[in-house]
Amino acid sequence: MLCKSSLRTLAPTLAFFVSVTNALVAPRSPTFFPFSFPFFGGGGERGHHHHDGNPGFGAGNGGGNQGSSSVCSNGQSTQNQVCCVWYDVLQDVQANLFSGGQCDDFAHDSLRLTFHDGIGFSFALTAQGLWGGGGADGSIIEHSDVEMSWGVNEGLELIVEEQRKIADTWGVSYGDIIQFAGAVSVRNCAGGPKIQFLAGRSKDTQAAPPNLVPEAFDSVDTILARMADAGFSANDLVDLMASHSIGFQEHVDTTVPGTPFDTTPQELDSQFFLETMLRGTINIGGQNTLNPGEALSPIPGEFRLQSDFLLARDGRTSCRWQEWAAEEANMQAAFATAMAKLAITGQDVSQLADCSEVIPNAQPYTPRLPHLPPQKSFFDIEFSCPATKKLGNGNNRGWQTLPGPLQRIPTIYSQPGFLRTVVQATTKGSGGIWDWISSLFN
């Protein structure tokens, strides 16, 4: 029996085998999906929110019939016929992108793609009479020849092409598929809130200007200035960073690819915010020096970005950061609001239709306070919020240390879904060949 970690070594062989068989495999059919799957806002709100609440951004009707419900040709009932196609797209995305609705590495990449596309907007450039970017318009797919040449987008090559195929199959815009797949990917992860999805973005785009995506090695001043230029506050930025709760790195340190940013990489929880506040002591790659964009980690197998380290300790962002380390439900709701804001950056909302009804139900999840990893204590936390009285700087707020030894966190590649992702990379979506290859690992 083969192990999953061996598949990367086999990828060239698999690619050669599939190149011989690709011509025999039928292309994806828009009607062949027999299964249905049950399955970065806001300023100062502090009240508890239900995760499925509407993030609060209005939308037009997108040119569809809205009001009384109608039945789509696929049998789904909807309040707006514009949304009918998205039920088909959902089945395609869940079956063929997210390995049956999993919180896998394609889910992470889809969420990352929403930001790298959406942040491509600049008020400053627009004010100078220059092209300031279209924001969440799908230009990263439409103009991948330009935008994917930028180092900051490294690692998104495969997800860009996979989403391009799905969008082309169903005739939806690249801007829409990016935001839809991002919202669905979050819902596939335990604790993931429902993110508003508006459909109807134009297919007519221009490449975004360069240097609009913040880098992990940027200073806090640089990051905050870039976010403000796109219309986002310091609080918005921290809210969006919740995405790192289900994130991992591959290219900052290529010697330890697939290393997650917290100990619960398949749950969108507060663990990331608490663990980023812990004192770093480990270079998990084992080198004598850190890579650009890397900071010391507190836990074996956990990767820490320099930008996360700095934001958790800067007076402009640390209070919100510390707050989300203890208020998980509010953090998840704020993340949904910030993501909804990102999704309409540069867009005319009056031309979009609210198809949030298509976003799947939440995964089972029991809210809880984050915990301190084994052998870590309250005294390992580096508090930086100036408002110590407001946020209880001298109180551990219920954080408890887990018993047992401090063990190395496994890479994301040991999680369900990685095998399929690599197979898709080698087979280029060649359908049934996946069934044969996957049988070798069962």
N, C-alpha and C positions, 0 to 999 in steps of 0.2 A: 504493500500500500504506500502511495506517495504521501508526503506531508505538504501542507499548503505552502510552507516557506520555500520549498524546492521549486515552485512553479516559475519564479523569476529566471532561474537557471535554464528551465525548459522552454522559455518563451520563444527563442529563435527557432527551435525545432518545431514547436507548435505552429509558428507563423509559416514555416516552410510547408508543413503538412496541410495547413488550411489553404495556402495559396493554390495547391493542387485541386482542392475540393470546392473552393469558393464558387466556381462556375456552375456547380451542380446544385447549389443551394438557392432556393427561391427567395426573392427579395421580400421584405416585410410587407404584409398586406394591411391596409388601413382597416379592414373589417375582421381580422383574425385576432380577437382578444376575448376568449370565452370566459375569462375569470374576472370577477370584480373583487376589489380589495377593501376590507373594512377599515380597511383603514380608509441695520443697526438701528425723536420723540420727546419725547416729551419732557417737559420742564420739571415742575415741582410736585406732581401728583404723588401722594403718599398713601392713599387709601388702598385697601385690598381690592384686586380686580379678579374677575373670573377670566380664566385663560381664553375662553372662546369669545370674549367681548369684542365688539367692533372697535378697531383702533382709532376711529374717529375722523377718518378722512372721507369726504364725500366723493361722489362720482356721478358722471352723467349716465345716460342710458346706452352710450356707445353705439347708437344707431339701431338697437334691437327693440323688440317689443317687451316692455317692462310693466309690471303691475300684476295682473292675474297670472296664475301659473299656467304653463303649457307643457306639453309632452314632446320630448325630442324624438328623433327617428331611432335613437338607440334605446328608447324606453324610459329615459330619465325624465323626471319632472323638474322644471326650472322656472324661475321668476323672469328670466330673460333669455330669449332664444340665442343670443350671442354666446351664452355659456354652454350651449349644447356640446359643441366640439370639445370642450375642455374635459368632459367626462370620458371621452375617448382618449384624449391625451393623457389623462390621469392613469388609465389602465396601461397605456404604453409605457409611461414613465415608471410606474411601479414594477411592471413586469420586466422591462428591458433595460432600465437604467439603475434602479435601486434593488435589484435582485429579489423581487417579491415584496418590496416595501420595507427594506432594512435600513438601519442607521449605519451605513457603511462608508467607505472612502469616497464613493461617488456622491453620496449625500453631503459629505464635507466639501467636496470640490464644487458642488452645485451652490452651496451656501456661499463659499468664497467668491464664486463667479458673480453672484448678485452684487457684491460690494465692488469688485473690480470693474464691473460695467457701470454701475450706478453712480460711482463717485467721479466719473469722467465728466465733470461740469464745473465751470468756473465763472463766477460773477465778475471777477476782476478782468479776465480776458474779454468777456462780453462788453464791459464798460469801456474797454480800449478799442472797441470796434472790431475785435478779432473773433474768430470762432471759439466759443467757450465750451463746446462739447454738448452732446445731447442727453447726458445723464443716463438714466435707465432706459436706453433705446436699443440695446442689442448690438451696438457697433463693434463690440469685442468679437462677435461671431461674424457679422457681415464684413468687417474689415480686419479679419484675423491676420492677414498678410502684413498689416501694419502693427496692430496692437499686440499681437503675440510675439513680435520681435523684441518687445521690451522685457528686460530681465525681471521686472516686478511681477510679470504674469507667468513666469516659469512654473510649470506643473499643471497648468490649466489646458494644455494642448488637447488632451484626450476628451475632457468633458465638453470643450467647445465643439469638437467634431460630433460627439454623441448627441448633444442637444441640437446641433444643426440638422442632423438627420431626422430627428423627431419633429422639429418645426416644419421642415420641408414636407414630411409625410402628411401632415395635417393642415398645411397651408396657413399656419399661424406665424406671427412675427417673431423674430429673434429676441426682441425686447420682452415680449410676453413670455416666451418659453423660459427665459432666464429667471424671471421673477416667479413664475409658476413653479418651476422645479425647485427653486430655493424654498418657497413656502411649503411645498410637499416634503422636502428633505427634512426640514425642521420638525414636521409633524411625525415623521418616522422615528424620531429619537424620543425616548422617554423624557417627559417634562417639557417637550416642545410645545409652545403656545400656538394658537391659530393666528396666522398672519393674513391680513387682508390681501386679496388678489384682485387687481383691476386689469381687465383685458381691453385690447384695442390699440396698442401702440403701433405707430407707423412702421412700415417696412422700408421707408426711405430714410437712410441714415448717412452720416459722414463719420469718418474715423475721429475718435476723441483726440484732443491735443495730448502730447506726451507729458510726463512728470506730474500727473494728477493723482496717482495712487500712492498713499503714504507707504514708506518702507519701514521694515523692522529696526533699522539702524538710525532712523531719523530722531531728532530731539523732540521733546514734548512741545517746545515752541513751534517747530516746523509742522508737527502733526496737527496741533490745534489751529494754526493759521490755515493750513490746507482744508481742514474740515469746515472752518468758518467761511472760507471762500466758496464752499459748496452749499452753505446754508445750515450747517450743523453746529450745535453748541458743544461745550465740554461735556455736559451731561448726556447729550445724544451719543457722543463718542463712547463714553463708558457703557451706555446701554447696548450699543452695537457690539462691544467687546465680549458680550455674553456668547457670541458665536464661537469664541475660542474654547468654550466649555465642551464643544463636540469637535474640536479641531486637532490637527497634528501638523508636523513639519516634515518636509522631505528635502528641501534644497538649501536651507540655511547651514545645516551640517549634513552633508551627504553621506557621512560615515554612519549615521544613526537615523536612516529614513523611517518614517512612520511613527515617530515618537510623539505621543500626545501631550497636550498642554495641561492636563490635570489627570487625576486618578480615575475619573469616571467619564471616559471619552464618548460613551454612548448615551449619556444623560445630559440634557441641558439644565444644569443645576448651578447652585452657588459655589460648588466646590472649587471651581477655577478661581473665583475672586479671593477666597480664603487662602488657597495654596500659593497664589502669586504674592501674597503678603508675607509669606514665610522667608526667613533668611536663607539665601542661597549659599551652598557649600560645595556643589559638585559640578564638574564639567563632564557631562554624561558621554561626550565623545572621547574622553580620555586624552585629549591633546593638551599640550602645555599652555596654549593660548586659546582664547575664545574666538569664534568666527564673528565677522561683522553681523550685527543683529542678534547676537546670542548673549544671554546672561547666565550666571551660575544658577543651578537648580537645587531645590531642597530635597529632592526625592530621586532615587535611581530610576532611570527610564523615563523621567518626565522632562520635557524640554521647556525652556523658558526663553521667550523672546525679549530682547532688550527693551522694546517699546512697551510691552506689558509690565516689565519690571519698573520702568520709569513712570508710567501712568499710575501705577498703584502707590507711588510715593511722592507724586507732585501735588502741591497744595491745591491746585485747580481741579484735580480729578480724584484725589485720594479719598475725599469724604464720600462721594458717590460710590466709589469702589468698595470702601469699607461697609457702606450701607448694604450693598448688594451681597456682601459676604454673609449677611445675617437675615436678609429679607427676601427669601427666594421667590415667593409668589409675586411680589411687587417687581422684582427684577425681571421675571419672565414676561409680565405684562408690559413693562417698559421696553423690553427687547422687541416685542411684537409691534409696539407703536413706532419705535425707531426704524424698524425694518419697513413698515408701511410708508414711512416718510422717505426712506431711501428709494423705494420702488417707484415713486412718482417724481423723483428729482429730474428736472428738465422737461417734464411732461405736462400737457394740457389735460387736467383731470376731467374737464367737462366732456372730453371726447372718449372717455374710458367707461366701461361697464363693470359694475361690481359682480364678480363671479366667485366671491369668497365661499359660496355654498359648495363649491366643488372640492375645496380643501378637505382632506380626510379627517376622520375622528382622531382624537389623541390616543397615544399608546398608554397602557396601564402605568401608573406612576403614583407613588405615595410621597407627597411633599415632606421634607425634613430639613433640619438644620444641617449645614455641612459639618464634617468632622475633621479633627486634626489627625494626620497620618500617624501610624505607630511610631513611638519614640520622639514625637514632636509635642511641644507643650505651648501654652499661652505665651511663654517667654521667648519663643522662636518667632513670634509675629512682629514684624516691623511696622508699627503704626505711624502714619504720617499725616493724618487728618488734623488740621489746626483746631477744629471744633471738638475738642476732646470731651467736653461735658455733654454736648448734644448726642454724640455717638457712643458714649460709654467706653472711652479709650482704656479705662482701667478695669473693665469688666469683660469677661470672656464671652458674654452674651449667649451662653449655653453651649459653646463649642466643646466637645469632649474628644479626648484622645482615644483612638482605636487601640485595643490590646494587640499583643503579638509583635513579631519582628517587622522591621521596615524592609519590604521586599521590592524588587525591581518591577516596574510597571511594564507589561508586555506591549509590544508595538501594535499599532492598529491593524497590521497585516495578519495578526492572529485572530482577528474578529471576523464574524460571518460577513460574506460579501466580497472580501478581498480577492478570493480565487476567481470569482466571476469577472471582476474588474480587469484582472490581468488577461484572462481569456479573451475578453472583449477587445483589449488592446492588441492582441495577437491575431484574432480572427476577424477583426473589423466588422463585428456584428453579423457573423455568418450563420446565425440562426441555430439549427439543430445540432451543429457540431459541438455546441456547449454541452448537450446532454451526454454525449459520448465521453468528453473530457472530464466532466464533473463526476461521472461514475467511477473514475479512477481514484477519487478522493473520498468515497463514501464507504 
